[in-house]
Amino acid sequence: MSITFTGIYAACITPFSPDGGEIDIAGIEAQVDNMISNGVHGLVPGGSTGEFTALTVAERKAGNRAYIQAAGGRVPVVAGTGALSTAETIELSRDAEEAGADALMIVPPFYDTPSIEETIAHYRAVSSVVDIPIMFYNIPDATGLDVSAEEFGRLGREGGVACYKDTSGDFSKFTSVYLDQSDDIQAINGCDTLTFAALALGTDAGVWGAASFIPRLCVDLYNALSIDTDIPRARELWEKIHPICVFLESHSYACGVKTGVELVGMPAGPTRAPILPLATEYREELRGLLSAAGLETVA
């Protein structure tokens, strides 16, 4: 199914109860209202930022459904449904589609590191049983799968993949896909520190964890670069945003985003083991970066 993703899609956290034992549905509702009211164009729950590897299958379904319900059709929801097996990926994908997801974000199996032929077959199997678009989640540091620019084109043509979220940090390859393979697959940035470069290149969208706690700044940057072509304004915004992005990519990412969410006064809850809370000095460093960017923080 063809679709063009446009704008800033927030990579969403999974808020937990204070003891970490349950998903905080009210927290999800508060998060969604905050992000949408600040202009975010779409939501991506159930990915790395959402700690999907620490959730049971039932929790993953419940978390995706809660985000879909909270969004209420106001913005698209791209539900994370990647798993180690094709069967479980299909189970999660069908459930998300049934719940009303607008698209699926699927990370390739990340233990056995399948070949490109096996990877294409995996995505083809999923795309054959759902009727909503699929976003390939490219994160080779976690999956061990290094896809070439030409192979991304094959994923679009042969695997039923509409687009890919690139979290590789390889901007040269990303540019090659954008320039040479765009007829077959849409290239979407997923690397925080490359957001300015990717939007300046012309890519239509980005999936961005920082949008969970600095949504207005993220959307303002998108508007400056992609809508208004106001480079001086974009540079001014990027000076505020870039240090926050560097911070997130220097620590446990999900923990950093959750800490940011908490610092701006939204419900987050703890990360799940084995991920530990940020040390006090790092928490205060992030507070300082938020303050420097003009945001108020809570105690």
N, C-alpha and C positions, 0 to 999 in steps of 0.2 A: 504494500500500500504506500502510495507516494504522499509525502508531506514535507513542507519546509518549516523547520523550527526557527523561530525568530525571537530575539530578545534575551533577557537574563532569566535562566532557570535556576532556582535555588536548590542546591544539594542539601537535603533536609536531614536534621538530626532525628533520632528516636528518643523523645523525652521519656524518662523513667520516673517511677515513684522514688521517694528519698532513699529507700533501701535497695533500689535497683531491681526489684523483683517483678514489677509490672510495668507495662506501657502506660504512660500518662495520657489518656485520651483528651482530657481537658487541656493539657499542655500542647498537644498537637493542634487543637482548635485555636488556641491563643497564638501559636506560632503562625498558622496559616493566615489568620486575620491580620497579623502584624505585617507579614511579608506582602500580602496582596494590597493592603492599604498603602504600602510604600512603593507600589508600582511594579513588583516582580511579575514577570510575564508567564512563569510556569514553575511547577514544583517537581522535584525528583526525590521522592522518599525511597528508602530501602536500598541505598547504595552504601559505599564505604563510610560516608559521613553519618549514615544511619546505623552503623555498626551491624550490618546484616549478618556477618559471620558469627556474632554473639547471640543471634536470635534463633528460636526454634522455627520450624516451618509454620506452625500455627501463629506464632507471633509475627512472622513476616507477612502473612496474609492479613492479620488484624491491623498491623501498622499501615500497610498500603491502603486497606479499606478505610481506615480512619482519616488518612490524608485526602483520599478521594471524596469522602463524605463531607469533610470540613471545607474543601474547596468549592463544592457545590456547583461545579461548572463555571465558576468565575474565571479560572485560568486552567490550562491543560495540566494534567498530572501524568508524569512518566514514571511508572512503578518499576522499581528494581526487582528483577525476578531471576537473576543468574544463580546457578547452582553447580555442584560438581558433576551431576549427571544430567543427561538430556531429559530423562523421565521427570526428575524433580523440577527442572526448569519449565517443562511443559505444565506441570501441575500448578506451579506458582503463577505462570503466565495466564493460564486459563482462568484462574481465580481472580487475578487483577482485571482481566478483560470483563469478566462477569460483573465485577464490582463497579465498572465504569471508567477504568483507566483509559486515557487517551492514547498512550503509547507505552512501550516497555523498554527499560534499560537492562541489557543482559550482558554481564561479564562472561567471557569464555571460561570453561572449566579450568580451575587454577591449581590443580595438583599434578595431574599427569602430563600437562602441557601438550595437548593434541596438536597434530600436524595441521597445516592449513586446509588440507582436504577434509580431515575430520572436523575441523572447525566450521567449514562451510556446510558440511552435512548436518552438524549440530544446529546451526541457525536455520537451515532449510527445513529441518524437522519441526522447529518451533513455528516458523512463519507459515507452515502449511496448515496449522491448526488454530491460528488466531487471525483476526481480521483488523488488527491495529498495528501501527508501525513499530519497528524494532530499532533501537539505538544500541549499537555495539559499544561496549565500555572498554576502551583501550587503556590498560594499565599494566604494561609489561613488567614493571618491577614486582608486581604481585602475581602475575600469571605465568611469567616466563615465555610468553608468546610474543614474538617480534614480527609484526605484520608489515610487509612492504607496501609502498604506495600502490603498486599494481594489484596487490592482493586485496587491498581495501576496495578497489573497483570490483574485483571478483565477488567479494562479500555482498556488494550491492546487487550485482547482476545475477549471481547464482544462489546467494544465501537468503535473499529476501530482506536484507538490511537496508533501512532507509538512510541512516546517518551513523556517525560514530563520534563519541565523546573522547577526545584525546587528552589523556593524562600522562603521556609519555615524557613530555618536556622536550621532544625532538621537533623544534619548530621548522627546521628545514624539510623534514618529511611531511609535516602537517601542511606546509606551503605547497609541496608537490601534489598532495592529494587535492588540496583546494583548487590548484590551477589545472591539474591534468585529469582528475577522476570525478569531477563534480557532476558530470552527467549521470554517474552511477551511484554516488554516495555523497551525502552532505557532510562536510567536515565542521565539527563543533568543538570549540576550545573547552578543555576541562582542567587546564593547568593555571592556577591562580596567577602566578607571576608572569604569565604570558598573555594575560587578558588584554592589556593595551595593544600589544603587537598583533594579536589575532583579530581584534575588532578593526584596527587600522588596516590590516590586510584586506578586510572586507567580509570576513565570515559573518553569517547572519545571527549567530547565537552563541551563548556560552552557558555551561553548567558550572555553578560557582558556589562553594560552601560558604564563603564570606557573606553571600547574600542572605544567609540565615540570620545574621546579626547586624550587618550594615547594609540592609537592602536599598535604602534610598541612595547612598553613595554609589552602589553598584549600578543601579538604574540610571543615575545621573551620568555616570561615565559612558554607559551604552548610548544614551541620548546624545551626549556631546560628540562621540566618535561616529556613531552609525547613522544618526538622524540629522544632526545639525552640522556635522563636519567642522566642529569648533575645536581645533587642535589646542589653542592656548587654554581653553577651559578644561579640556580633557587632561592636559598636562598638570594643571593645578589640582584636579581631582586625584590623579594618579600619584602625586606626591603624598597625599594623605593615605591612599589605599595601599600602595605598594609595600610599605613596611609591615602592614598587617598581613599581607599575603606571604611575605618572607617569613614572618613569625609562624604562620600556620604550617608552612612547608618545612619548618625546622623542628617541629615537635610532632607528637602523635596527632594526626590531623583531626580525627573525630573528637578527641579530647580538647584540642584547641578551639574548634568551632563551638563545642558545648560550653566551654568556659566563656567564650565571647557572648553566646546567647544569654548565659546567666548574668554576665556583667552588665548587659544592657537591660536587665530586669525582666527577662522572659523565662518561663519554666524550662528546665533542662534535665535536672537530675544527674546522677553520676554516670560515668562510663562503666561498662561491665568488664570484669576481670577477663584477661590479664592486664587490660589497660588501666593504668593508675592515674589518679588526678594529677594535674599540673602542680609542680612544686610552687610554694608561695611566691618565690622571687619571679617565676615566669608568669604566674597569674598577675602579679603587679606590673610586670613589663607590658603585658597585653592591655591592662587597664590604662597605662600611660600612652600607648599607641592609640587607643580609642579616644582618649581625651585630646591628644594632639590632632586627631582627625575631626574634632568638634563634637564628639558624642558624649552625652552624660552617662555615667556609670553608677551602679548601686553598690552598697557596701557588701 
